[in-house]
Amino acid sequence: MGELKDRLSNEFRNDFNYHKGGLSFSYNKKDSLRFQIGLSYQHGVRNNDRTVPIHLITRASFGSFHPEFSATYNINKERRFEINYNTTTNTPTINQLQDFINNQNELNIRNGNPYLQQEYNHQIKIQYKDVRRSTGQSFNSSMDFNYTNDKIVNSVLTTDTALLLFEDIQLGAGGQYTVPINVDGSYGIRWTNSFGIPIKKWKLNLNLNNTTFYNSNFAVLNDQLIQGYNYGVQQRIGLNTNINKKFVSGLNYRINLTLSENPVSRVAVYKIYSHTINHTLTCEFLGSLIAHSNLLYIYNSGILESPGTNTMLWNASLGTKFLRQKNAELSLKVFDVFNQAQNIGRRVTDIAITDVTSNTLTRYFMLSLNYNLRNFDRRETGEN
């Protein structure tokens, strides 16, 4: 039996207990104005107990005040204006705290940091709502701002040649060694608008959504603090039928555009975008037959000179409803009709744009039987 390596072995327990108390004051002026202001104090204690390879206990205590404010002004019964401010904390995860080497991938070695502080977040949201009940038209606009102290970010060491990190741990050429640390000053702004209107002549519902965002984050690369930025827009257009309950269909299109920049990248600005088209259909016909269809197309742009990726996924089913109340359904389902399913994830950080491809289950068939329980009639019974 082999001998355990101290750097690669770990048994770790993390306990975090906190108490929070405060006072708040609220004011209401009939149906037009309502606001609330408050202040609370939170005290937390974190205990890290490491028993393998050595017995080491570390303890950290956190105390913070949490102001909050909210106000709602009703312009009339259909329109209102809201503003909210609050503060929150975010505790490091157990994976971020464990001080042991994870070298499952010799080109991506990770370590924890048992001395991490908890994040402290400021959040402001300003929102306007307009809902016309007579016509079904709605409009919503909101502006979100957040600022974080002690933000948990990654400190990354990269190397072009093999590098000995510890006595028995070597980082391969082209690899990176990552440790989480705390940095102040991360912030983000997001402006979101949504508009919905029924088109009664064609029995359709039109929905438009738009989001513009700007984020400033930090990372540490080879002991150099880097301030990176990513910003962009997201646009969604949706059409849904409003014919009857037996025919429901929807078509949605979404485009995401993200620009990412930092002072050490190969190019000044990375531009990445994606297109998503989704069509859904549910149709009941011939009394008891029911068909479902979900067609999804995704295009992710390439990075630099690499080609983009396309994914077409179609799931469909055909079934029949039976029994007296039609509350049982027997259906044959086909997943990934085109047999083209791909599991591709894209992650944009301040020092890298990463595409991860993993194996996924492709086309298969399933026969399913569903039975929906209905409420029984409630009848009054008397006592003899």
URPE-V918768 format. One record per pair of residues at least 12 apart in sequence whose C-alpha atoms are under 7 Angstrom apart, sorted by the first residue. I is the first residue (numbers start at 1). J is the second residue. If there is no record, write none. Layout:
i:j
I:J
I:J
This chain:
i:j
6:53
7:100
7:101
8:100
8:101
8:102
9:52
9:53
9:100
10:52
10:53
10:100
11:50
11:51
11:52
12:49
12:50
12:51
12:98
13:48
13:49
13:50
14:47
14:48
14:49
14:94
15:46
15:47
15:48
16:44
16:45
16:46
16:47
17:44
17:45
17:46
18:42
18:43
18:44
18:45
19:42
19:43
19:44
20:40
20:41
20:42
20:43
21:40
21:41
21:42
22:39
22:40
22:41
23:38
23:39
23:40
24:36
24:37
24:38
24:39
25:37
25:38
31:74
32:73
32:74
32:75
33:72
33:73
33:74
34:71
34:72
34:73
35:70
35:71
35:72
36:69
36:70
36:71
37:68
37:69
37:70
38:67
38:68
38:69
39:66
39:67
39:68
40:65
40:66
40:67
41:64
41:65
41:66
42:63
42:64
42:65
43:62
43:63
43:64
44:61
44:62
44:63
45:60
45:61
45:62
46:59
46:60
46:61
47:59
47:60
66:87
67:86
67:87
68:85
68:86
68:87
69:84
69:85
69:86
70:83
70:84
70:85
71:83
71:84
78:130
78:131
78:132
79:129
79:130
79:131
80:128
80:129
80:130
81:127
81:128
81:129
82:126
82:127
82:128
83:125
83:126
83:127
84:124
84:125
84:126
85:123
85:124
85:125
86:122
86:123
86:124
87:121
87:122
87:123
88:120
88:121
88:122
89:118
89:119
89:120
89:121
90:118
90:119
90:120
91:118
91:119
92:116
92:118
95:112
96:112
96:113
96:180
97:112
97:113
97:114
97:116
98:112
98:113
98:114
99:111
99:112
99:113
99:114
100:112
106:171
106:172
107:171
107:172
107:174
107:175
107:176
108:175
108:176
108:177
109:176
109:177
109:178
110:177
110:178
110:179
111:178
111:179
112:179
112:180
113:179
113:180
116:181
116:182
117:150
117:182
118:150
119:148
119:149
119:150
119:151
119:152
120:148
120:149
120:150
121:146
121:147
121:148
121:149
122:146
122:147
122:148
123:145
123:146
123:147
124:144
124:145
124:146
125:142
125:143
125:144
125:145
126:142
126:143
126:144
127:141
127:142
127:143
128:140
128:141
128:142
129:141
136:197
136:198
137:196
137:197
137:198
138:195
138:196
138:197
139:194
139:195
139:196
140:193
140:194
140:195
141:192
141:193
141:194
142:191
142:192
142:193
143:190
143:191
143:192
144:189
144:190
144:191
145:188
145:189
145:190
146:187
146:188
146:189
147:185
147:186
147:187
147:188
148:184
148:185
148:186
148:187
149:183
149:184
149:185
149:186
150:182
150:183
150:184
151:182
151:183
151:184
151:186
152:180
152:181
152:182
152:183
153:180
153:181
153:182
153:183
153:218
153:219
154:178
154:179
154:180
154:181
154:219
154:220
155:178
155:179
155:180
155:181
155:219
155:220
155:221
156:176
156:177
156:178
156:179
156:220
156:221
156:222
157:176
157:177
157:178
157:221
157:222
158:174
158:175
158:176
158:177
158:222
159:173
159:174
159:175
159:176
160:173
160:174
161:173
161:174
186:216
186:217
186:218
187:215
187:216
187:217
188:214
188:215
188:216
189:213
189:214
189:215
190:211
190:212
190:213
190:214
191:211
191:212
191:213
192:210
192:211
192:212
193:209
193:210
193:211
194:208
194:209
194:210
195:207
195:208
195:209
196:208
203:241
203:242
203:243
204:239
204:240
204:241
204:242
205:239
205:240
205:241
205:242
206:238
206:239
206:240
207:237
207:238
207:239
208:236
208:237
208:238
209:235
209:236
209:237
210:234
210:235
210:236
211:233
211:234
211:235
212:232
212:233
212:234
213:231
213:232
213:233
214:230
214:231
214:232
215:229
215:230
215:231
216:228
216:229
216:230
217:229
217:350
218:350
219:350
227:262
228:261
228:262
228:350
229:260
229:261
229:262
229:350
230:258
230:259
230:260
230:261
231:258
231:259
231:260
232:257
232:258
232:259
233:256
233:257
233:258
234:255
234:256
234:257
235:254
235:255
235:256
236:253
236:254
236:255
237:252
237:253
237:254
238:251
238:252
238:253
239:251
239:252
246:283
246:284
247:282
247:283
247:284
248:281
248:282
248:283
249:280
249:281
249:282
250:279
250:280
250:281
251:278
251:279
251:280
252:277
252:278
252:279
253:276
253:277
253:278
254:275
254:276
254:277
255:274
255:275
255:276
256:273
256:274
256:275
257:272
257:273
257:274
258:271
258:272
258:273
259:271
259:272
262:350
272:301
272:303
273:300
273:301
274:299
274:300
274:301
275:298
275:299
275:300
276:297
276:298
276:299
277:296
277:297
277:298
278:295
278:296
278:297
279:294
279:295
279:296
280:293
280:294
280:295
281:293
281:294
288:320
288:321
288:322
289:319
289:320
289:321
290:318
290:319
290:320
291:317
291:318
291:319
292:316
292:317
292:318
293:315
293:316
293:317
294:314
294:315
294:316
295:313
295:314
295:315
296:312
296:313
296:314
297:311
297:312
297:313
298:310
298:311
298:312
299:311
311:340
311:341
311:342
312:340
312:341
313:336
313:338
313:340
313:341
314:335
314:336
314:337
314:338
315:334
315:335
315:336
315:337
316:333
316:334
316:335
317:331
317:332
317:333
317:334
318:331
318:332
318:333
319:331
319:332
327:371
327:372
328:370
328:371
328:372
329:369
329:370
329:371
330:368
330:369
330:370
331:367
331:368
331:369
332:366
332:367
332:368
333:365
333:366
333:367
334:364
334:365
334:366
335:363
335:364
335:365
336:362
336:363
337:363
339:362
339:363
340:362
341:362
342:360
343:357
343:358
343:359
343:360
344:356
344:357
344:358
345:357
